[in-house]
Amino acid sequence: IMPHYKIKFQNTSVFEMHYHEMFTRLLYATDVTFSGNNPIPSGIYRYRNAMMKYSSDRRKRVNGNIKIHYGKHYIGKRFAFEGALAYRQQPWGILSMKFSLNEIRMPEQYQNATIFLIGPKLELSFTKNLFWSTFVQFNSQAQNFNINSRLQWRFRPMSDIYLVYTCLLYTSPSPRDGLLSRMPSSA
């Protein structure tokens, strides 16, 4: 069940409200990073979630959107706040920032979690055929920075050459246990 309501304004901004009923069938107990040493038991989990979103006029030089979620998350509750803000300067480029905050509240025997992502992005057009974009993201759950930079040369229509640089940097000495890899403990 996913009823929703959408209002489109004359200036192209949009307001939306959604209600979702979903389910997850866990075949095996799952040890997610925020559950501590207690895995979430296998079974069927039903969720009821509500979402509200507002997107401003994308034709404007400065535009953005905000989204709020609230509802169940396995055996707990989840509140999420997401958004984006962009500044466009034609014809040379766009500077934008995306962010996401998730508050997950679990029963007493499990751990609560606060997870956030933040990601600035820069897109530049040097000419009609030469473009550069760089995206940086910090992920508090994985404790890492991800950098992705791409130079694109369009030497004729539908013929592009890309030069891409990607880097993953950890903000702690090793990845958190159970998330990216299981790290053996030293004796």
C-alpha positions in Angstrom: 0.0 0.0 0.0 1.5 3.3 -1.0 -1.0 6.2 -1.1 0.5 9.6 -1.8 -0.5 13.2 -2.3 1.4 15.6 -4.5 1.0 19.4 -5.0 2.7 21.0 -8.0 2.9 24.8 -7.7 3.0 27.1 -10.7 6.6 28.0 -10.0 7.5 24.2 -10.4 8.1 23.6 -6.7 6.5 20.4 -5.4 5.2 19.3 -2.0 4.6 15.5 -1.5 3.3 13.3 1.3 3.6 9.5 1.1 2.5 6.5 3.3 4.2 3.2 2.7 3.4 -0.3 4.1 6.2 -2.8 3.3 7.7 -6.0 4.6 11.1 -7.7 4.8 11.5 -11.4 5.1 14.8 -12.1 6.9 15.8 -15.7 6.2 18.6 -15.6 8.7 19.4 -13.6 11.9 21.1 -10.5 10.8 24.0 -8.8 12.6 23.7 -5.2 11.4 26.4 -2.8 12.6 24.1 -0.9 15.0 22.7 -4.0 16.7 25.8 -4.7 18.8 26.3 -8.4 19.6 22.6 -9.2 19.3 21.5 -10.1 15.8 18.0 -9.2 14.6 16.1 -12.5 14.6 14.9 -14.1 11.3 11.3 -13.6 10.4 8.9 -11.2 8.6 9.1 -7.5 9.6 6.3 -5.2 8.6 6.9 -1.5 8.3 4.6 1.5 8.2 6.4 4.7 7.2 5.4 8.3 6.4 7.3 10.7 4.3 7.0 14.4 3.5 9.1 16.2 0.8 9.4 19.7 -0.5 11.4 20.6 -3.6 11.9 24.2 -4.6 11.9 25.7 -8.1 14.8 24.0 -9.9 14.9 26.8 -12.5 16.2 29.2 -9.8 20.0 29.8 -9.3 19.7 28.5 -5.7 17.4 25.5 -5.2 17.0 22.5 -3.0 14.8 19.9 -1.3 14.0 18.6 2.1 12.7 15.1 2.9 11.5 13.7 6.3 10.8 10.0 7.0 9.4 8.4 10.1 8.4 4.8 10.8 9.4 1.3 11.8 12.8 -0.2 11.2 12.9 -4.0 11.9 12.1 -4.1 15.6 12.8 -0.4 16.2 11.9 3.1 14.9 13.6 5.3 12.3 13.6 9.0 11.8 15.4 10.4 8.7 16.1 13.9 7.5 17.5 14.4 4.1 18.2 17.4 2.0 20.1 19.0 -0.8 21.1 22.6 -1.7 22.5 23.6 -5.1 23.9 26.8 -6.6 24.0 27.1 -10.4 26.0 29.7 -12.2 25.4 29.4 -15.9 27.2 28.5 -18.1 30.1 27.3 -16.1 28.8 25.1 -13.3 26.9 23.8 -10.3 28.0 23.6 -6.6 25.8 21.4 -4.5 25.6 19.7 -1.1 23.6 16.7 -0.1 23.1 15.4 3.5 21.3 12.7 5.3 20.7 12.0 9.0 19.2 8.7 10.2 18.2 8.2 13.9 17.5 4.6 14.6 16.0 3.7 18.0 16.1 0.0 18.9 14.7 -1.9 22.0 16.9 -2.0 25.1 19.0 -5.1 24.3 20.1 -3.5 21.0 22.2 -0.4 20.3 20.7 2.8 18.9 22.4 4.5 16.0 22.9 7.9 14.5 24.1 7.7 10.9 24.8 10.7 8.7 26.2 11.3 5.2 27.3 14.6 3.8 28.4 15.0 0.2 29.5 18.2 -1.6 29.7 18.1 -5.4 31.3 20.4 -7.9 30.4 20.3 -11.7 32.2 22.5 -14.1 31.9 23.1 -17.8 35.1 24.5 -19.3 33.8 24.4 -22.9 30.9 22.7 -24.7 33.0 19.6 -24.9 35.1 19.5 -21.7 33.6 18.9 -18.3 34.8 18.1 -14.8 32.9 16.9 -11.8 34.1 16.0 -8.3 32.1 14.4 -5.5 33.2 13.9 -1.9 31.2 12.0 0.7 31.6 11.4 4.4 29.8 8.3 5.8 29.6 8.2 9.6 28.6 4.5 9.6 31.6 3.3 7.6 33.9 6.1 9.0 35.2 6.9 5.6 35.6 9.6 3.0 34.9 8.7 -0.6 36.3 11.0 -3.4 35.3 10.6 -7.0 36.6 13.0 -9.7 35.9 12.7 -13.4 37.2 14.7 -16.4 35.0 14.2 -19.5 36.0 15.1 -23.1 33.3 14.8 -25.8 35.3 14.8 -29.0 32.3 14.3 -31.2 28.6 13.6 -30.5 28.0 10.5 -28.4 31.8 9.9 -28.2 33.4 10.6 -24.9 36.7 9.9 -23.2 36.7 9.8 -19.3 39.6 10.2 -16.9 38.4 9.0 -13.4 40.0 9.2 -10.0 38.5 7.4 -7.0 39.8 7.3 -3.5 38.5 5.8 -0.3 40.0 7.1 2.9 39.2 5.8 6.4 38.9 8.2 9.3 39.8 5.5 11.9 42.7 3.0 11.9 40.6 0.2 10.5 37.1 -0.4 9.2 34.5 -0.9 11.9 33.9 -4.6 12.8 31.2 -6.2 10.8 30.7 -3.4 8.3 33.3 -3.7 5.5 35.3 -6.6 6.7 35.9 -8.7 9.7 39.2 -7.7 11.2 40.8 -10.4 13.4 41.7 -9.1 16.9 45.4 -9.2 17.8 46.4 -11.1 21.0 
